[in-house]
Amino acid sequence: MDATTIALTSLSIALGAMTFLFIVRIVLTWYPQVELQKFPFNLAAIPTEPFLALTRKVIQPLGGVDITPIIWVGIFSLLREMLLGQQGILTMMF
C-alpha cells in the first residue's frame, strides 16, 4: 500500500465514523433522559458537540427538535461522496 492509498482510506474511515457518530446523536435525541457526559454516550458526544454547538447558534431547534445532527450527517456524507466516491475529486486525481 502506498501513502496515497493509506491517506485516502484514513480520510474515508474518518468521514464515515463522523457520519456514524452523528447518526448515534440523532438516536440519542429520542431519549432525553440520557446523560451525554457519562460513558458510553460521551463517546458520541465529545467528538460531535463542537460541530453541533456551532450549528445551533445559526439554526435554533424547531418546535423543540434539534435538527443540527441531521444537517451534519448530510454534510459529512456529501463530503465523503464528493471527495472519495466513485466520481470523487480525490478518487479521480489518484
Secondary structure, DSSP 8 states (H G I E B T S, - for coil): --HHHHHHHHHHHHHHHHHHHHHHHHHHTT-TT--TTSTTTHHHHHHHHHHHHHHHHHS--BTTB--HHHHHHHHHHHHHHHHHSTT-HHHHH-
